Amino acid sequence: MSAESTPGPGIPGDTGTNGPRHRAKGRRRKPPTRRKGLMVTAWTAAGIVAVGGAGAGYVYFKLNGNLKSVDIDQALGTDRPKKADNGSENILVLGSDTRAGGNKKLGGGTDDGSARSDTAMIVHVYKGHKKASVVSIPRDTLIDRPSCTDTKGKQYPAANGVMFNSAYSTGGAACAVKTVESITDLRMDHYLEVDFAGFQRLIDDLGGVEVTTTKSIDDPDSHLKLKAGTHRLDGEQALGLVRTRHGVGDGSDLGRIQLQQAFIKALVNQVKDVGVFTNPKKLLDLAETATKTVTTDSDLGSVNKLASFAGGLKGITPSNMHMVTMPVAYDPADPNRVLLQKKKADEIWKALEDDKPIPASATKGTATGEAKGVVSGR
């Protein structure tokens, strides 16, 4: 978990640029007249919602004591986009690639004391909480990061032309949220984070996730080797799948995102198919793991609040989840980096602001990976 986490309180198209390094900032939103499976949210919904039926005070306080949260609102202050008033919510979901502790063996690399947002998604839950749009943000996107203050009060200057995932390594959760809000001009109502070790334990507690691969995957870097066919992935294999980029496709981060999105849908199906919502023991096992491994914003930093929030999401099915990648184009100066296609991205942010479906035109002609269709669920 991130070092700044503290125990919770209570319970190729138009690039939209004028050059290889020029990226305009997101528009400033006018006060609206009216006005996010879901990787961490799905696990949380599966586990935390059990608490309400558990009944035992010991279990409640034990789980409540496990939770960690960060006070995003205090760190960011009032200079933020307005909250929506139409019943929708935006959730920033991050997967942290810290190599500290047990994560070094799982993630590889060096424990240099830093962490990056290896996976980032904006989850927009529409009014009524029956549908959601998920926008994956490529970690290799070059952006202009705003100045920010972390939850300990340390300030960081703005930086131009830096990778998106550096926002988290610079100023933690608060800086990541501020960066996303500056790009989208959308208020992030909640924040959820999970790390390598937590992801693995959650999948193992769930009993694995069944996927079908149309191609063999062999990636020593992510410790994953699968033949084409149907597999029930355990936690380590699932982690390898959502991290692999060299074992299949074109080796790009965009291809990895395609694998991640396919796995999320398989995961949401698995949560429903194994009956976790009607199995008290499995629910409590998941709740125990989830509360130990998930970091939230302080508004969700208690079991009651997290249970209420998660319970409101369990009606969302894979068929009601629209998953896209933030529109980008490859950087002419560096094929390993991508640039925001601002005009197309603005179509997405405007649709979410208005609580409407994302138009197909927003992602047409944008850069994509070559791993689409390689992985599917049941």
Buried (B, 14 or more C-beta within 10 A) or exposed (E): BBEBBBEBBEBEBEBBBEEBBEBEEBEEBEEBEEBBBBBBBBBBBBBBBBBEEBEEEEBBEBBBEBBBBBBBBEBBEEEBBBEBEBEBBBBBBBBBBBBBEBBBEBBBEEEEEBBBBBBBBBBBBBBEBEBBBBBBBBBBBBBBBBEBBBBEEBEBEEBEBBBBBBBBBBBBBBBBBBBBBBBBBBBBBBBBBBBBBBBBBBBBBBBBBBBBBEBEBEBEBBBBEBEEEEBEBBBBBBBBBBBBBBBBBEBBBBBBBBBBBBBBBBBBBBBBEBEBBEEEEBBBBBBBBBBBBBBBBBBBBBBBBBBBBBBBBBEBBBEEBBBBBBBBBBBBEEEEBBBBBBBBBBBBBBBBBBBEEBEEEBBEEBBBBBBBEBBBBE
